[in-house]
């Protein structure tokens, strides 16, 4: 499962670079080129809302393999010479709708394959792999395009999805399907009502969305902030690298603690994810800013304390829908927050925008954490159905 994730992630990130270059070469439009990233994130919300029940209605292994094969087909069709730009973006939208279904089924599968105390470690490892492969993918993507061309890089991405399908199909055990009470879309809506009608579960999910929404603001303003700090734009990569490296380090370190310690570290790690942004009010130089973002990235390991609480708060029959909605909402809200940061950054200095996000993020996450954690420590967790 983990190897399949690493293989497909490297191909996907590198393909985003390749597709952005293809679109720009054909149109000369920076806007259309930027839409590649938009089309990569936007469909998550649609797939999460309408198709979340797929992860519960069918055996997880079958869902994962089919999702990988469909993604391979979408990317493979992009290789056809002369494919219109609109068709390329449309295929990217389709693959983006598939992605949250895959993520939800994978998380639900992990919940069945791993003991409960190891489940947060498993999700932590997936997040660490994602950050490492994002760094590798963007770093190697441009080099690969220059070496073998964007078309061959897209073909390679299609092959990585097929490799992932083979690894999951032959390397993971069968897990049974859940019940099917209605149509896929109706079951998805039922799942949404169930998840958000439960105040405790709703607050836990919101916490996993709101904290990264605010801490991702520096990503959207990295280039603008680098210029404000008096450095060349190329040094903005240090800010992206700092956050990603901090995230990986935080996940690996916190994973070594016992479950009780990870639970007690939730609030300190939440604060670590938000407070460093406030220091940007002093306009630190790029190296110091990178260290601050590394600390913020390390704080993202708060999820290791939240994941067990979420798992305990939801009935097993709703796990696939839960993780699909959680993943899709996270991607959507991060995309929106980065876009809003860009808008605000046109009227307010980048450092002040980042600092304001730190203040608001600290207040919002502490407020939600107080409600979520008070509820989960009140004894209600032990009464979960099933």
C-alpha positions as CSV (number, residue, x, y, z in Angstrom):
1,X,0.0,0.0,0.0
2,X,2.8,2.4,1.0
3,X,4.9,1.5,-2.0
4,X,2.0,2.0,-4.4
5,X,1.3,5.4,-2.9
6,X,4.9,6.5,-3.3
7,X,5.1,5.3,-7.0
8,X,1.8,6.9,-8.0
9,X,2.6,10.2,-6.1
10,X,6.0,10.7,-7.8
11,X,4.4,10.2,-11.2
12,X,1.4,12.4,-10.5
13,X,3.5,15.4,-9.3
14,X,5.9,15.1,-12.1
15,X,3.0,14.9,-14.6
16,X,1.6,18.1,-13.2
17,X,4.8,19.8,-14.1
18,X,4.7,18.2,-17.5
19,X,1.1,19.1,-18.2
20,X,1.6,22.7,-17.1
21,X,4.5,23.0,-19.6
22,X,2.4,21.3,-22.4
23,X,-0.5,23.7,-21.9
24,X,1.8,26.7,-21.8
25,X,3.7,25.6,-24.9
26,X,0.4,25.2,-26.8
27,X,-1.3,28.3,-25.7
28,X,1.3,30.7,-24.4
29,X,-1.2,31.5,-21.6
30,X,0.1,31.6,-18.0
31,X,-3.5,31.6,-16.8
32,X,-4.3,28.3,-18.6
33,X,-1.1,26.8,-17.4
34,X,-2.0,27.7,-13.8
35,X,-5.4,26.1,-14.4
36,X,-3.6,22.7,-14.3
37,X,-3.1,23.1,-10.6
38,X,-6.7,24.4,-10.1
39,X,-8.1,21.4,-12.0
40,X,-5.9,19.1,-9.9
41,X,-7.5,20.4,-6.6
42,X,-11.0,21.7,-7.5
43,X,-12.6,18.3,-8.3
44,X,-11.8,16.9,-4.9
45,X,-14.8,18.6,-3.5
46,X,-17.1,17.2,-6.2
47,X,-15.8,13.7,-5.8
48,X,-15.9,13.9,-2.1
49,X,-19.6,15.0,-2.0
50,X,-21.1,12.8,-4.7
51,X,-19.0,9.6,-4.6
52,X,-17.9,9.2,-1.0
53,X,-20.0,6.1,-0.5
54,X,-18.1,4.2,-3.1
55,X,-15.4,3.5,-0.6
56,X,-18.0,1.8,1.7
57,X,-20.3,0.1,-0.9
58,X,-17.6,-2.0,-2.6
59,X,-14.5,-4.0,-1.4
60,X,-11.7,-1.6,-0.8
61,X,-9.1,-3.4,-2.9
62,X,-11.4,-3.5,-5.9
63,X,-12.1,0.2,-5.6
64,X,-8.4,1.1,-5.3
65,X,-7.5,-1.0,-8.4
66,X,-10.3,0.4,-10.5
67,X,-9.4,4.0,-9.5
68,X,-5.8,3.4,-10.4
69,X,-6.7,1.9,-13.8
70,X,-9.2,4.8,-14.6
71,X,-6.5,7.3,-13.6
72,X,-4.0,5.5,-15.9
73,X,-6.5,5.7,-18.8
74,X,-7.1,9.4,-18.2
75,X,-3.4,10.3,-18.2
76,X,-2.7,7.9,-21.0
77,X,-5.3,9.6,-23.3
78,X,-3.5,12.9,-22.7
79,X,-0.5,11.5,-24.6
80,X,-2.5,11.3,-27.9
81,X,-0.9,13.9,-30.3
82,X,-2.9,17.0,-30.9
83,X,-5.2,16.6,-27.9
84,X,-7.0,19.9,-27.4
85,X,-6.2,21.9,-24.3
86,X,-9.8,21.8,-23.2
87,X,-9.8,18.0,-23.4
88,X,-6.5,17.8,-21.4
89,X,-8.0,19.9,-18.6
90,X,-11.2,17.8,-18.8
91,X,-9.3,14.6,-18.3
92,X,-7.4,16.2,-15.4
93,X,-10.8,17.1,-13.8
94,X,-11.9,13.5,-14.2
95,X,-8.8,12.1,-12.6
96,X,-9.2,14.7,-9.8
97,X,-12.8,13.4,-9.1
98,X,-11.4,9.9,-8.8
99,X,-8.6,10.9,-6.4
100,X,-10.6,11.5,-3.2
101,X,-12.5,8.2,-3.7
102,X,-9.1,6.4,-3.9
103,X,-7.9,8.2,-0.8
104,X,-11.0,7.4,1.2
105,X,-10.9,3.7,0.2
106,X,-7.2,3.5,1.1
107,X,-7.7,5.0,4.5
108,X,-10.7,2.8,5.2
109,X,-8.6,-0.2,4.1
110,X,-5.8,0.8,6.4
111,X,-8.3,0.9,9.3
112,X,-9.1,-2.8,8.6
113,X,-5.5,-3.9,7.8
114,X,-3.8,-2.2,10.8
115,X,-4.5,-2.6,14.5
116,X,-6.2,0.5,16.0
117,X,-3.1,1.8,17.7
118,X,-1.1,1.6,14.5
119,X,-3.7,3.2,12.2
120,X,-2.5,6.8,13.0
121,X,1.0,5.7,12.3
122,X,-0.1,4.3,8.9
123,X,-1.8,7.6,7.9
124,X,1.3,9.5,9.2
125,X,3.5,7.5,6.9
126,X,1.3,8.2,4.0
127,X,1.5,12.0,4.7
128,X,5.3,11.8,5.0
129,X,5.5,9.9,1.7
130,X,3.3,12.6,0.1
131,X,5.6,15.4,1.3
132,X,8.8,13.6,0.2
133,X,7.4,12.7,-3.2
134,X,6.1,16.3,-3.7
135,X,9.6,17.6,-3.2
136,X,11.1,14.9,-5.5
137,X,8.4,15.3,-8.1
138,X,8.7,19.0,-8.5
139,X,12.5,18.9,-8.3
140,X,12.8,16.1,-10.9
141,X,9.8,17.0,-13.0
142,X,11.4,19.9,-14.8
143,X,14.6,17.9,-15.2
144,X,12.7,15.0,-16.7
145,X,10.8,17.2,-19.1
146,X,14.0,18.5,-20.4
147,X,15.5,15.0,-20.6
148,X,12.7,13.0,-22.1
149,X,10.0,15.4,-23.0
150,X,6.6,16.2,-21.5
151,X,4.7,13.5,-23.5
152,X,6.9,10.7,-22.3
153,X,6.6,12.0,-18.7
154,X,2.8,11.8,-19.0
155,X,3.2,8.3,-20.3
156,X,5.4,7.4,-17.4
157,X,2.7,8.8,-15.0
158,X,0.1,6.5,-16.6
159,X,2.5,3.6,-16.0
160,X,2.9,4.5,-12.4
161,X,-0.8,4.2,-11.9
162,X,-0.8,0.8,-13.5
163,X,2.1,-0.2,-11.2
164,X,0.1,1.0,-8.2
165,X,-2.9,-1.1,-9.3
166,X,-0.7,-4.2,-9.6
167,X,0.9,-3.6,-6.2
168,X,-2.4,-3.2,-4.5
169,X,-4.2,-5.9,-6.5
170,X,-1.6,-8.6,-5.8
171,X,0.0,-7.3,-2.6
172,X,-2.9,-6.5,-0.3
173,X,-5.6,-8.8,1.1
174,X,-9.3,-8.7,0.3
175,X,-11.5,-6.6,2.6
176,X,-15.3,-7.0,2.5
177,X,-17.7,-4.4,1.2
178,X,-20.1,-2.5,3.3
179,X,-23.9,-2.4,3.0
180,X,-25.7,-0.7,0.0
181,X,-28.9,0.9,1.2
182,X,-29.6,3.0,-1.9
183,X,-27.8,4.6,-4.9
184,X,-24.2,5.8,-4.7
185,X,-25.1,9.5,-4.6
186,X,-27.9,8.9,-2.1
187,X,-25.6,6.9,0.2
188,X,-23.0,9.7,-0.1
189,X,-25.6,12.3,1.1
190,X,-26.6,10.0,3.9
191,X,-23.0,9.8,4.9
192,X,-22.6,13.6,4.9
193,X,-25.6,14.0,7.1
194,X,-24.4,11.4,9.5
195,X,-20.9,12.9,9.7
196,X,-21.9,16.5,10.2
197,X,-24.9,15.9,12.4
198,X,-22.5,14.4,15.0
199,X,-21.1,17.5,16.7
200,X,-18.1,15.7,18.2
201,X,-17.1,14.2,14.8
202,X,-17.8,17.4,13.0
203,X,-15.5,19.4,15.2
204,X,-12.7,16.8,14.8
205,X,-13.0,16.9,11.0
206,X,-13.1,20.7,11.0
207,X,-9.9,20.7,13.1
208,X,-8.1,18.7,10.4
209,X,-9.3,21.2,7.8
210,X,-8.9,24.6,9.5
211,X,-5.3,24.1,10.8
212,X,-3.7,23.4,7.5
213,X,-5.9,26.0,5.7
214,X,-4.2,28.7,7.7
215,X,-0.8,27.2,7.8
216,X,-0.8,26.9,4.0
217,X,-1.1,30.6,3.4
218,X,2.7,31.1,3.3
219,X,2.8,28.7,0.3
220,X,0.5,31.0,-1.7
221,X,2.7,34.0,-0.9
222,X,6.2,32.4,-0.9
223,X,7.3,34.1,-4.1
224,X,5.9,37.5,-3.1
225,X,7.4,37.2,0.4
226,X,10.8,36.3,-1.0
227,X,10.7,39.5,-3.1
228,X,9.6,41.5,-0.1
229,X,12.5,40.1,1.9
230,X,14.9,41.3,-0.7
231,X,15.9,37.9,-2.2
232,X,15.6,36.6,-5.7
233,X,12.4,34.8,-6.6
234,X,14.2,31.5,-7.0
235,X,14.9,31.4,-3.3
236,X,11.2,30.9,-2.7
237,X,11.9,27.2,-3.1
238,X,13.5,27.3,0.3
239,X,10.2,28.2,1.9
240,X,8.4,25.2,0.2
241,X,11.2,22.9,1.1
242,X,11.3,24.1,4.7
243,X,7.6,23.4,5.3
244,X,7.8,20.0,3.6
245,X,10.9,18.9,5.4
246,X,9.4,20.0,8.8
247,X,6.3,18.0,8.0
248,X,8.2,14.8,7.3
249,X,10.4,15.3,10.4
250,X,7.4,16.0,12.7
251,X,5.5,12.9,11.4
252,X,8.5,10.6,12.0
253,X,9.4,12.0,15.4
254,X,5.8,12.0,16.8
255,X,5.1,8.5,15.5
256,X,7.7,7.2,17.9
257,X,5.7,8.4,20.9
258,X,3.1,6.2,22.6
259,X,-0.6,6.9,21.8
260,X,-1.2,8.7,25.1
261,X,1.6,11.1,24.5
262,X,0.5,11.8,20.9
263,X,-3.0,12.6,22.3
264,X,-1.5,15.1,24.8
265,X,0.6,16.7,22.1
266,X,-2.4,17.7,20.0
267,X,-2.8,21.3,21.3
268,X,1.0,22.0,21.4
269,X,1.4,20.8,17.9
270,X,-1.6,22.8,16.7
271,X,0.1,25.9,18.2
272,X,3.3,25.0,16.5
273,X,1.5,24.8,13.2
274,X,0.1,28.4,13.6
275,X,2.3,30.5,15.8
276,X,5.5,30.7,13.6
277,X,3.5,32.6,11.0
278,X,3.0,35.5,13.5
279,X,6.8,36.0,13.5
280,X,6.6,37.1,9.8
281,X,5.4,40.5,11.1
282,X,9.1,41.2,11.6
283,X,9.9,40.2,8.0
284,X,12.6,37.6,8.7
285,X,15.1,36.8,6.0
286,X,14.5,33.7,3.8
287,X,16.6,31.2,5.9
288,X,14.9,32.2,9.1
289,X,11.5,32.1,7.4
290,X,12.3,28.6,6.1
291,X,13.0,27.5,9.7
292,X,9.8,29.0,10.9
293,X,7.8,27.2,8.2
294,X,9.7,23.9,9.1
295,X,8.4,24.3,12.7
296,X,4.9,25.0,11.3
297,X,5.2,21.9,9.1
298,X,6.2,19.8,12.1
299,X,3.0,20.9,13.9
300,X,1.0,19.1,11.2
301,X,1.7,15.9,13.1
302,X,-1.2,16.8,15.4
303,X,-3.2,14.6,13.1
304,X,-1.6,11.5,14.8
305,X,-3.5,12.5,18.0
306,X,-6.7,13.3,16.2
307,X,-6.9,10.2,13.8
308,X,-7.7,7.7,16.6
309,X,-10.4,10.0,18.0
310,X,-12.0,10.2,14.6
311,X,-11.8,6.5,14.1
312,X,-13.4,5.9,17.5
313,X,-16.2,8.4,16.8
314,X,-17.5,6.9,13.5
315,X,-19.3,3.6,12.9
316,X,-17.2,1.2,10.7
317,X,-19.8,1.3,8.0
318,X,-19.2,5.0,7.5
319,X,-15.4,5.0,7.5
320,X,-14.9,5.1,3.7
321,X,-17.3,8.1,3.5
322,X,-15.6,9.8,6.4
323,X,-12.1,9.5,5.0
324,X,-13.2,10.5,1.5
325,X,-15.0,13.6,2.8
326,X,-12.0,14.5,5.1
327,X,-9.5,14.2,2.2
328,X,-11.6,16.1,-0.3
329,X,-12.5,18.9,2.1
330,X,-8.8,19.3,3.1
331,X,-7.7,19.7,-0.5
332,X,-10.5,22.0,-1.3
333,X,-10.1,24.3,1.7
334,X,-6.3,24.5,1.2
335,X,-6.9,25.5,-2.4
336,X,-9.4,28.2,-1.4
337,X,-7.1,29.5,1.4
338,X,-4.1,29.8,-0.9
339,X,-6.3,31.7,-3.5
340,X,-7.6,34.0,-0.8
341,X,-4.1,34.6,0.5
342,X,-3.2,35.7,-3.0
343,X,-6.1,38.1,-3.1
344,X,-5.4,39.6,0.3
345,X,-1.7,39.8,-0.5
346,X,-2.5,42.2,-3.4
347,X,-3.8,44.7,-0.8
348,X,-1.7,43.9,2.2
349,X,2.0,43.3,2.5
350,X,2.8,39.6,2.2
351,X,4.5,39.4,5.6
352,X,1.4,41.0,7.3
353,X,-0.9,38.7,5.4
354,X,1.0,35.7,6.7
355,X,1.1,37.1,10.2
356,X,-2.6,37.8,10.2
357,X,-3.2,34.2,9.1
358,X,-1.1,33.0,12.0
359,X,-3.2,35.1,14.5
360,X,-6.5,34.0,13.0
361,X,-5.4,30.4,12.7
362,X,-4.2,30.2,16.3
363,X,-7.6,31.6,17.5
364,X,-9.7,29.4,15.2
365,X,-7.8,26.1,15.9
366,X,-7.8,26.6,19.7
367,X,-11.5,27.3,19.6
368,X,-12.4,24.2,17.6
369,X,-9.9,22.1,19.5
370,X,-11.5,23.1,22.8
371,X,-14.9,22.0,21.6
372,X,-13.6,18.8,19.9
373,X,-11.3,17.6,22.6
374,X,-13.7,18.5,25.5
375,X,-16.3,16.3,23.8
376,X,-13.9,13.5,23.2
377,X,-12.7,13.4,26.8
378,X,-16.1,13.5,28.3
379,X,-16.6,9.8,28.0
380,X,-18.6,9.8,24.8
381,X,-15.9,8.1,22.8
382,X,-16.3,4.9,24.7
383,X,-20.0,4.6,23.6
384,X,-19.4,4.4,19.8
385,X,-21.7,2.0,17.9
386,X,-20.3,-1.2,16.6
